[in-house]
Amino acid sequence: MQAQNKYSINSYSKEEINKLESHYRFCGHTLRITRDFSSNLGISAIIWEAGLVLCQYFEQEKISFAGKKVIELGSGTGIVGILAVLLGGDVTLTDQSTVLNQIKFNITSNIPVVNQQRAKVSALLWGEDQDQFPTDYDFILGSDIVYSSRDFPALIKTLQHLSNQNTVIYICSKMRESMGANDFHEKLLPQYFNSEIVHKNEDKEINVFKVTKKESSDATEKSPM
């Protein structure tokens, strides 16, 4: 996987946006990922290492999403969800409403027009409007979404709603002890979900977790909220 950056100013949605474009190659696809620095997106305009590690994992394991219904949480630039579309999935990429234009831009830059109907973009605020989404996803994806302990209950509640016993959840996390990643994966998540580490990047301290929902009788009764 190689990355190249170049600065440019283009127009999108009749607005000029300052952009940094980076190139990556996964699973035989070259991805041109643009970050929007004109909209004060903060951390959402970063291509996080955990997202790249998750893409590498899909490549390593030759994972296919063909014919599968997928939702990505905290899409940011959209790199993971876009790769899932290119690997055959029908993918809903979600984030806060302010981030959606960045995701849409990258979808149009990377997914052939004939396949763009398989990529949907929606705002999703964890713990509040997950009920507007269905519960029959085959896969849920999330990279570097475990970074703030105050959001953990809302994230658990969202995962509970979106998943069923057949859903496979891939969460790729930078194991930042200061931000509670260990507590989330070792203490909170196992109360409601089965979880195993399927890939480790020791140098970057990033783990890929494969997560499935516990049977109702096995899950802790109390609400994460």
C-alpha positions in Angstrom: 0.0 0.0 0.0 1.4 3.3 -1.0 0.2 6.9 -0.5 0.8 10.0 -2.5 -0.4 13.4 -1.6 -1.1 16.4 -3.8 -2.8 19.8 -3.1 -5.4 21.2 -5.3 -8.5 23.4 -5.3 -11.6 22.1 -7.1 -15.3 22.9 -7.0 -18.0 20.7 -5.5 -21.6 21.5 -4.9 -20.9 24.9 -6.3 -18.4 25.6 -3.6 -14.6 25.7 -3.7 -13.0 23.5 -1.2 -9.4 23.1 -0.2 -8.3 19.6 -0.7 -5.5 17.2 0.0 -5.7 14.1 -2.1 -4.0 10.8 -1.1 -3.7 7.7 -3.2 -3.9 4.2 -1.8 -4.1 0.7 -3.4 -6.0 -2.1 -1.8 -7.5 -5.3 -3.3 -6.5 -4.3 -6.8 -8.3 -0.9 -6.6 -6.5 2.5 -6.5 -8.4 4.8 -4.1 -8.1 8.6 -4.5 -9.2 9.9 -1.1 -9.8 13.6 -0.7 -9.9 15.5 2.7 -11.8 18.7 2.9 -10.0 21.3 4.9 -12.4 24.2 4.2 -15.3 22.9 6.4 -13.6 22.7 9.8 -14.2 18.9 9.9 -11.5 18.4 12.4 -10.7 14.7 13.0 -13.2 13.7 10.3 -10.7 15.1 7.7 -8.0 12.7 8.8 -7.3 9.3 7.1 -6.7 7.3 10.3 -4.2 4.5 10.4 -6.9 2.1 11.7 -8.9 2.6 8.5 -5.9 1.7 6.4 -5.2 -1.4 8.6 -8.8 -2.5 8.2 -8.5 -2.1 4.4 -5.3 -4.1 4.5 -7.1 -6.8 6.5 -9.8 -7.1 3.8 -7.0 -7.5 1.3 -5.1 -10.0 3.3 -8.2 -12.2 4.0 -9.6 -11.7 0.5 -12.9 -10.6 2.0 -15.8 -10.1 -0.4 -18.9 -8.1 0.4 -20.7 -9.3 -2.8 -24.4 -9.1 -2.4 -24.1 -8.2 1.3 -25.8 -5.3 3.1 -23.2 -3.2 4.9 -23.2 -0.1 7.1 -20.1 1.8 8.2 -20.1 4.0 11.3 -18.0 7.1 11.5 -17.0 7.0 7.9 -15.0 10.2 7.9 -13.3 10.2 4.5 -15.2 7.1 3.4 -12.1 5.0 2.5 -13.3 1.8 4.2 -16.9 2.0 3.1 -15.8 2.9 -0.5 -13.6 -0.2 -0.6 -16.5 -2.3 0.7 -18.6 -1.0 -2.3 -15.8 -1.9 -4.7 -15.7 -5.4 -3.1 -19.3 -5.9 -4.1 -21.3 -4.6 -1.1 -24.4 -2.4 -0.8 -23.0 0.0 1.7 -24.5 2.8 3.8 -21.7 5.2 4.9 -22.6 7.2 7.9 -21.2 10.1 10.0 -22.3 13.5 11.3 -24.2 15.6 8.8 -21.3 18.1 8.4 -19.1 15.3 7.1 -21.4 13.9 4.4 -20.2 16.1 1.5 -16.7 14.9 1.9 -17.9 11.3 1.8 -20.0 12.0 -1.3 -17.1 13.6 -3.1 -14.9 10.6 -2.5 -17.7 8.2 -3.6 -18.0 10.1 -7.0 -14.2 10.0 -7.3 -13.7 6.3 -6.7 -16.8 4.3 -7.6 -17.9 3.9 -11.2 -21.2 5.6 -12.0 -22.8 2.3 -12.8 -22.1 1.1 -9.2 -22.8 4.3 -7.3 -26.3 3.3 -6.5 -24.8 0.7 -4.2 -23.3 3.5 -2.0 -25.7 5.5 0.2 -24.7 8.3 2.6 -26.6 9.1 5.7 -26.3 11.1 8.9 -26.2 8.9 12.0 -25.8 10.3 15.5 -25.0 7.3 17.8 -27.5 6.6 20.5 -30.1 9.0 19.1 -31.3 8.2 15.5 -30.1 4.6 14.9 -33.8 3.6 15.1 -34.2 5.2 11.6 -32.0 2.4 10.2 -32.8 -1.3 9.7 -31.6 -4.2 11.8 -30.7 -6.7 9.0 -27.2 -5.7 8.1 -24.8 -8.5 7.1 -21.7 -6.4 8.1 -21.1 -3.4 10.3 -17.7 -1.6 9.9 -16.0 0.8 12.1 -12.4 2.1 12.2 -11.1 4.3 15.0 -14.5 4.8 16.3 -13.5 3.9 19.9 -11.9 7.1 21.0 -14.1 8.8 23.6 -15.4 7.0 26.7 -18.4 9.4 26.9 -19.6 8.0 23.5 -19.2 4.3 24.4 -22.8 3.8 25.7 -24.2 5.4 22.6 -22.0 3.3 20.4 -23.0 0.1 22.1 -26.7 1.1 21.8 -26.2 1.8 18.1 -24.4 -1.5 17.5 -27.2 -3.4 19.4 -29.9 -1.9 17.2 -28.2 -2.3 13.8 -27.1 -5.9 14.4 -28.7 -9.3 14.7 -27.2 -12.7 15.5 -26.0 -13.2 11.9 -24.3 -9.8 11.6 -20.5 -9.7 11.5 -19.0 -6.5 13.0 -15.4 -5.5 12.2 -14.0 -2.8 14.5 -10.5 -1.7 14.0 -9.1 0.3 16.9 -5.9 2.0 17.9 -5.5 0.7 21.4 -5.1 4.1 23.2 -5.3 3.4 26.9 -5.7 7.1 27.6 -8.9 7.1 25.6 -10.4 4.0 27.1 -10.0 1.6 24.1 -8.8 -1.3 26.3 -11.8 -0.8 28.7 -14.2 -0.7 25.8 -12.9 -3.8 24.1 -12.1 -5.8 27.3 -14.9 -4.8 29.7 -17.8 -3.1 28.0 -18.2 -4.7 24.6 -18.0 -8.3 25.9 -21.1 -7.6 28.1 -23.2 -7.5 24.9 -21.2 -9.0 22.1 -18.8 -11.9 21.4 -15.5 -10.4 20.4 -12.1 -11.8 19.2 -9.0 -10.2 17.8 -8.4 -11.4 14.3 -5.5 -9.2 13.3 -2.9 -7.2 15.2 -0.5 -4.6 13.9 2.0 -4.6 16.7 4.0 -1.6 15.4 1.0 0.7 15.3 -0.8 -0.9 18.3 -3.9 -1.4 16.2 -6.2 -4.4 16.5 -9.0 -5.7 14.2 -11.9 -7.2 16.2 -14.5 -9.5 14.8 -17.7 -9.0 16.8 -21.0 -10.8 16.9 -24.1 -10.2 18.9 -24.7 -12.4 21.9 -27.9 -14.4 22.3 -30.4 -12.4 24.3 -30.2 -14.8 27.2 -26.4 -14.4 27.3 -26.3 -10.6 27.1 -26.2 -8.4 30.1 -29.7 -7.2 30.9 -28.8 -3.7 31.9 -28.8 -0.9 29.3 -25.4 0.6 28.3 -27.1 4.0 28.7 
